[in-house]
Amino acid sequence: MNINSSIGLLGHELVHLLLTAIVVIIYWRKHRDYRLIIAGLIFGILIDVDHWFDFWHFFGFCFDLVKFFNVGSYIVPGGSIFVLLHGWEYLPIFYLLGKYLERKLKLVGLGKVIFLCYLLHLVWDHFSFVHHPLGYSLIFRLLNRFSQTSFDAAR
């Protein structure tokens, strides 16, 4: 899972923040509801919380931010990559969830904010890391037992 960019992991996360901010600002300006900002942050950035599962799978349950941000220290040696919240299969599910909550909470634009923030997150990840074309498919990773080797297979 080598980052295919000269900006490094921090720069990579800042791009997630920038892409999320663009979507959130557009929808917030139109609808003026702070809940859209929260939804955008959850689905555009906070989905990366699933990396902790990969970290704990290798190191056990601990909180060491230096080790955590050194992704290569636990993904490659561990031989597995889970990132359970990263999967193209979630796009329609999250969109439908957003539309449902949009109606329930009377929050216009929620479905689109969730969908766009999550989509941009996946697209940026997809083009930032060298991996198999189906690497961001949860089903593909599951069928390959979350093998790092299958995830890393050449494009």
Backbone as CSV, one residue per row, in Angstrom:
resi,resn,N_x,N_y,N_z,CA_x,CA_y,CA_z,C_x,C_y,C_z
1,MET,0.842,-1.175,0.000,0.000,0.000,0.000,0.884,1.233,0.000
2,ASN,1.617,1.426,-1.038,2.476,2.588,-1.149,1.691,3.761,-1.690
3,ILE,1.832,4.893,-1.017,1.131,6.079,-1.494,1.755,6.493,-2.820
4,ASN,0.917,6.739,-3.780,1.349,7.073,-5.126,1.354,8.593,-5.275
5,SER,2.063,9.249,-4.375,2.031,10.703,-4.366,3.221,11.219,-3.587
6,SER,3.662,12.393,-3.922,4.784,12.998,-3.219,4.318,13.821,-2.023
7,ILE,3.015,13.896,-1.767,2.507,14.749,-0.689,2.493,14.053,0.667
8,GLY,2.701,12.764,0.716,2.724,12.026,1.970,1.341,11.837,2.560
9,LEU,1.305,11.130,3.687,0.034,10.782,4.314,-0.708,12.014,4.847
10,LEU,0.004,12.935,5.471,-0.650,14.153,5.979,-1.248,14.939,4.825
11,GLY,-0.506,15.110,3.748,-1.033,15.800,2.574,-2.227,15.085,1.998
12,HIS,-2.172,13.762,2.014,-3.282,12.951,1.518,-4.548,13.237,2.326
13,GLU,-4.415,13.272,3.642,-5.564,13.553,4.511,-6.049,14.991,4.336
14,LEU,-5.152,15.907,4.084,-5.563,17.296,3.841,-6.366,17.422,2.548
15,VAL,-6.047,16.604,1.555,-6.854,16.600,0.327,-8.256,16.082,0.634
16,HIS,-8.360,15.046,1.475,-9.692,14.588,1.908,-10.467,15.745,2.548
17,LEU,-9.778,16.493,3.396,-10.413,17.635,4.056,-10.842,18.690,3.043
18,LEU,-9.996,18.987,2.083,-10.304,19.984,1.054,-11.508,19.552,0.210
19,LEU,-11.514,18.316,-0.252,-12.624,17.822,-1.075,-13.939,17.846,-0.292
20,THR,-13.869,17.432,0.967,-15.052,17.464,1.828,-15.520,18.900,2.036
21,ALA,-14.578,19.796,2.280,-14.922,21.204,2.512,-15.619,21.816,1.301
22,ILE,-15.168,21.481,0.110,-15.797,22.018,-1.099,-17.275,21.599,-1.154
23,VAL,-17.539,20.314,-0.955,-18.922,19.820,-0.995,-19.747,20.474,0.113
24,VAL,-19.215,20.479,1.326,-19.946,21.001,2.474,-20.239,22.495,2.309
25,ILE,-19.276,23.249,1.839,-19.489,24.691,1.661,-20.586,24.949,0.636
26,ILE,-20.548,24.220,-0.459,-21.581,24.397,-1.494,-22.965,24.122,-0.920
27,TYR,-23.130,23.023,-0.216,-24.443,22.666,0.313,-24.825,23.500,1.532
28,TRP,-23.856,23.882,2.348,-24.162,24.724,3.495,-24.625,26.106,3.037
29,ARG,-23.962,26.665,2.028,-24.371,27.982,1.514,-25.796,27.949,0.963
30,LYS,-26.149,26.827,0.386,-27.484,26.701,-0.202,-28.563,26.470,0.860
31,HIS,-28.256,25.645,1.884,-29.281,25.232,2.840,-29.078,25.760,4.258
32,ARG,-27.905,26.285,4.577,-27.604,26.888,5.882,-27.950,25.992,7.064
33,ASP,-27.532,24.740,7.000,-27.789,23.811,8.098,-26.465,23.157,8.497
34,TYR,-26.037,23.403,9.736,-24.756,22.897,10.225,-24.686,21.369,10.194
35,ARG,-25.834,20.685,10.212,-25.828,19.227,10.194,-25.229,18.684,8.900
36,LEU,-25.291,19.460,7.842,-24.655,19.040,6.584,-23.137,19.013,6.734
37,ILE,-22.604,19.932,7.523,-21.155,19.966,7.779,-20.740,18.702,8.537
38,ILE,-21.510,18.365,9.557,-21.211,17.171,10.352,-21.255,15.917,9.474
39,ALA,-22.305,15.793,8.660,-22.433,14.628,7.771,-21.265,14.568,6.796
40,GLY,-20.890,15.705,6.242,-19.772,15.736,5.311,-18.476,15.283,5.954
41,LEU,-18.228,15.751,7.177,-17.008,15.356,7.880,-16.998,13.860,8.195
42,ILE,-18.151,13.332,8.580,-18.233,11.900,8.900,-17.941,11.052,7.665
43,PHE,-18.585,11.380,6.554,-18.471,10.525,5.367,-17.314,10.907,4.447
44,GLY,-16.719,12.063,4.660,-15.602,12.476,3.829,-14.244,12.278,4.479
45,ILE,-14.229,12.262,5.809,-12.950,12.172,6.514,-12.954,11.088,7.575
46,LEU,-13.965,11.093,8.425,-13.951,10.197,9.576,-14.113,8.719,9.237
47,ILE,-14.445,8.421,7.981,-14.491,6.995,7.628,-13.095,6.366,7.721
48,ASP,-12.079,7.196,7.752,-10.718,6.667,7.901,-10.474,6.079,9.283
49,VAL,-11.453,6.184,10.171,-11.337,5.556,11.484,-11.162,4.044,11.345
50,ASP,-11.578,3.488,10.213,-11.429,2.043,10.009,-9.970,1.608,9.921
51,HIS,-9.059,2.540,9.724,-7.635,2.193,9.701,-7.160,1.731,11.081
52,TRP,-7.884,2.182,12.133,-7.522,1.717,13.471,-7.690,0.202,13.587
53,PHE,-8.692,-0.356,12.913,-8.881,-1.805,12.962,-7.650,-2.519,12.408
54,ASP,-7.138,-2.026,11.272,-5.922,-2.620,10.699,-4.754,-2.489,11.669
55,PHE,-4.642,-1.322,12.287,-3.577,-1.052,13.251,-3.663,-2.023,14.434
56,TRP,-4.858,-2.141,15.016,-5.044,-3.027,16.176,-4.890,-4.498,15.796
57,HIS,-5.222,-4.837,14.564,-5.055,-6.225,14.112,-3.586,-6.627,14.188
58,PHE,-2.685,-5.688,13.920,-1.253,-5.994,13.922,-0.622,-5.763,15.291
59,PHE,-0.896,-4.599,15.920,-0.213,-4.216,17.160,-0.971,-4.596,18.433
60,GLY,-2.224,-4.986,18.303,-3.035,-5.170,19.500,-3.642,-3.829,19.893
61,PHE,-4.487,-3.851,20.877,-5.221,-2.647,21.249,-4.324,-1.674,22.010
62,CYS,-3.906,-0.624,21.305,-3.116,0.451,21.905,-3.324,1.710,21.076
63,PHE,-2.940,2.838,21.635,-3.049,4.109,20.905,-1.665,4.722,20.816
64,ASP,-1.032,4.540,19.684,0.280,5.112,19.436,0.200,5.832,18.098
65,LEU,0.029,7.152,18.129,-0.191,7.915,16.902,1.010,7.882,15.958
66,VAL,2.212,7.808,16.511,3.406,7.745,15.659,3.369,6.465,14.831
67,LYS,3.106,5.345,15.489,3.001,4.069,14.768,1.791,4.077,13.825
68,PHE,0.683,4.648,14.294,-0.543,4.652,13.494,-0.338,5.372,12.167
69,PHE,0.328,6.527,12.204,0.523,7.289,10.976,1.646,6.732,10.105
70,ASN,2.377,5.766,10.608,3.356,5.042,9.801,2.681,3.768,9.288
71,VAL,1.765,3.949,8.342,0.899,2.880,7.852,1.692,1.656,7.408
72,GLY,2.833,1.865,6.799,3.650,0.752,6.321,4.166,-0.143,7.434
73,SER,4.157,0.352,8.668,4.660,-0.451,9.780,3.697,-1.555,10.192
74,TYR,2.428,-1.455,9.786,1.482,-2.498,10.178,0.678,-3.091,9.028
75,ILE,0.546,-2.386,7.919,-0.218,-2.954,6.798,0.609,-4.016,6.084
76,VAL,1.782,-3.660,5.630,2.595,-4.601,4.864,3.077,-5.771,5.721
77,PRO,3.669,-5.537,6.907,4.125,-6.683,7.705,2.979,-7.579,8.168
78,GLY,1.794,-6.998,8.365,0.656,-7.787,8.834,0.089,-8.702,7.772
79,GLY,0.325,-8.373,6.510,-0.136,-9.209,5.416,-1.614,-9.097,5.094
80,SER,-2.321,-8.223,5.817,-3.756,-8.044,5.597,-4.083,-6.563,5.489
81,ILE,-5.150,-6.282,4.769,-5.672,-4.922,4.728,-7.195,-5.022,4.771
82,PHE,-7.766,-4.440,5.805,-9.205,-4.554,6.019,-9.952,-3.314,5.545
83,VAL,-9.581,-2.153,6.059,-10.294,-0.885,5.801,-11.782,-1.134,5.505
84,LEU,-12.475,-1.596,6.514,-13.836,-2.101,6.370,-14.857,-1.052,5.931
85,LEU,-14.568,0.217,6.123,-15.506,1.260,5.690,-15.194,1.795,4.298
86,HIS,-14.184,1.250,3.657,-13.816,1.661,2.305,-14.298,0.608,1.315
87,GLY,-15.324,0.913,0.570,-15.837,-0.037,-0.411,-16.838,0.628,-1.334
88,TRP,-16.648,0.423,-2.619,-17.577,0.994,-3.605,-19.001,0.527,-3.338
89,GLU,-19.138,-0.642,-2.736,-20.462,-1.196,-2.472,-21.287,-0.341,-1.515
90,TYR,-20.602,0.463,-0.713,-21.314,1.318,0.245,-21.975,2.535,-0.405
91,LEU,-21.538,2.913,-1.592,-22.089,4.130,-2.219,-23.616,4.141,-2.279
92,PRO,-24.247,3.134,-2.861,-25.719,3.182,-2.895,-26.342,3.070,-1.505
93,ILE,-25.717,2.316,-0.620,-26.240,2.162,0.741,-26.203,3.502,1.471
94,PHE,-25.065,4.183,1.400,-24.944,5.477,2.078,-25.862,6.522,1.452
95,TYR,-26.020,6.466,0.135,-26.926,7.418,-0.519,-28.364,7.194,-0.036
96,LEU,-28.790,5.939,-0.026,-30.153,5.634,0.425,-30.337,5.972,1.902
97,LEU,-29.332,5.711,2.717,-29.382,6.098,4.119,-29.522,7.616,4.237
98,GLY,-28.748,8.329,3.446,-28.812,9.788,3.459,-30.175,10.309,3.039
99,LYS,-30.745,9.712,2.004,-32.080,10.136,1.551,-33.141,9.832,2.618
100,TYR,-33.014,8.681,3.260,-33.947,8.324,4.322,-33.851,9.342,5.470
101,LEU,-32.613,9.608,5.928,-32.411,10.565,7.017,-32.807,11.982,6.607
102,GLU,-32.615,12.289,5.338,-33.015,13.596,4.812,-34.516,13.818,5.030
103,ARG,-35.297,12.798,4.734,-36.758,12.896,4.932,-37.109,12.926,6.416
104,LYS,-36.488,12.035,7.189,-36.789,11.946,8.624,-36.403,13.223,9.377
105,LEU,-35.240,13.771,9.043,-34.719,14.947,9.748,-35.090,16.264,9.075
106,LYS,-35.799,16.167,7.953,-36.139,17.354,7.162,-34.873,18.184,6.893
107,LEU,-33.891,17.490,6.299,-32.577,18.074,6.052,-32.247,17.953,4.567
108,VAL,-32.677,18.918,3.796,-32.502,18.910,2.350,-31.012,18.869,1.999
109,GLY,-30.647,17.979,1.087,-29.275,17.870,0.607,-28.437,16.833,1.319
110,LEU,-28.967,16.240,2.386,-28.169,15.286,3.167,-27.711,14.089,2.336
111,GLY,-28.609,13.514,1.552,-28.248,12.359,0.721,-27.118,12.677,-0.236
112,LYS,-27.182,13.864,-0.843,-26.135,14.254,-1.792,-24.820,14.546,-1.091
113,VAL,-24.866,15.178,0.076,-23.635,15.473,0.816,-22.938,14.175,1.213
114,ILE,-23.705,13.235,1.769,-23.120,11.952,2.172,-22.525,11.242,0.960
115,PHE,-23.294,11.152,-0.103,-22.847,10.455,-1.312,-21.593,11.109,-1.892
116,LEU,-21.624,12.423,-2.079,-20.495,13.107,-2.723,-19.232,13.073,-1.866
117,CYS,-19.366,13.286,-0.563,-18.185,13.269,0.303,-17.555,11.880,0.338
118,TYR,-18.385,10.847,0.419,-17.868,9.480,0.432,-17.258,9.122,-0.929
119,LEU,-17.947,9.481,-1.998,-17.437,9.206,-3.338,-16.081,9.866,-3.553
120,LEU,-15.960,11.134,-3.200,-14.687,11.841,-3.389,-13.587,11.236,-2.527
121,HIS,-13.940,10.773,-1.343,-12.954,10.104,-0.497,-12.413,8.855,-1.202
122,LEU,-13.322,8.026,-1.697,-12.901,6.793,-2.373,-12.120,7.074,-3.656
123,VAL,-12.581,8.042,-4.430,-11.896,8.366,-5.685,-10.480,8.830,-5.392
124,TRP,-10.318,9.717,-4.407,-8.978,10.196,-4.062,-8.101,9.032,-3.588
125,ASP,-8.637,8.168,-2.726,-7.872,6.997,-2.286,-7.523,6.093,-3.467
126,HIS,-8.490,5.879,-4.338,-8.287,4.980,-5.476,-7.098,5.428,-6.340
127,PHE,-6.982,6.722,-6.557,-5.911,7.217,-7.417,-4.643,7.592,-6.654
128,SER,-4.672,7.502,-5.336,-3.501,7.868,-4.536,-2.630,6.689,-4.152
129,PHE,-3.181,5.489,-4.191,-2.441,4.318,-3.770,-2.341,3.320,-4.921
130,VAL,-1.195,2.684,-5.027,-1.007,1.638,-6.029,-1.694,0.386,-5.488
131,HIS,-2.646,-0.133,-6.259,-3.392,-1.297,-5.806,-4.107,-1.957,-6.986
132,HIS,-4.669,-3.109,-6.720,-5.479,-3.813,-7.708,-6.688,-2.931,-8.055
133,PRO,-7.166,-2.969,-9.296,-8.322,-2.142,-9.667,-9.548,-2.370,-8.778
134,LEU,-9.680,-3.548,-8.221,-10.814,-3.835,-7.344,-10.448,-3.728,-5.861
135,GLY,-9.291,-3.162,-5.583,-8.817,-3.067,-4.202,-9.769,-2.357,-3.259
136,TYR,-10.539,-1.434,-3.762,-11.492,-0.721,-2.909,-12.886,-1.324,-2.996
137,SER,-12.959,-2.570,-3.384,-14.213,-3.322,-3.322,-14.161,-4.189,-2.077
138,LEU,-15.081,-3.992,-1.178,-15.129,-4.789,0.033,-15.336,-6.270,-0.305
139,ILE,-16.147,-6.552,-1.298,-16.401,-7.939,-1.705,-15.114,-8.585,-2.221
140,PHE,-14.355,-7.852,-3.048,-13.083,-8.367,-3.562,-12.128,-8.675,-2.413
141,ARG,-12.013,-7.747,-1.474,-11.110,-7.973,-0.344,-11.584,-9.157,0.504
142,LEU,-12.882,-9.260,0.712,-13.435,-10.371,1.483,-13.155,-11.704,0.792
143,LEU,-13.411,-11.776,-0.518,-13.165,-13.013,-1.267,-11.692,-13.409,-1.248
144,ASN,-10.824,-12.425,-1.096,-9.385,-12.692,-1.042,-8.856,-12.688,0.396
145,ARG,-9.781,-12.844,1.332,-9.439,-12.924,2.758,-8.621,-11.737,3.232
146,PHE,-8.919,-10.572,2.683,-8.279,-9.306,3.053,-6.761,-9.359,2.898
147,SER,-6.316,-10.147,1.937,-4.896,-10.330,1.672,-4.267,-9.050,1.119
148,GLN,-3.155,-8.669,1.724,-2.398,-7.516,1.247,-1.902,-7.766,-0.176
149,THR,-1.503,-8.997,-0.463,-0.989,-9.345,-1.778,-2.043,-9.120,-2.861
150,SER,-3.274,-9.551,-2.614,-4.325,-9.351,-3.619,-4.673,-7.880,-3.748
151,PHE,-4.651,-7.137,-2.643,-4.935,-5.698,-2.695,-3.871,-4.993,-3.524
152,ASP,-2.624,-5.366,-3.332,-1.505,-4.692,-4.002,-1.268,-5.135,-5.426
153,ALA,-1.971,-6.167,-5.896,-1.728,-6.669,-7.252,-1.724,-5.533,-8.261
154,ALA,-0.801,-5.591,-9.203,-0.597,-4.502,-10.172,-1.868,-4.150,-10.915
155,ARG,-1.955,-2.871,-11.237,-3.094,-2.360,-12.003,-3.034,-2.942,-13.349
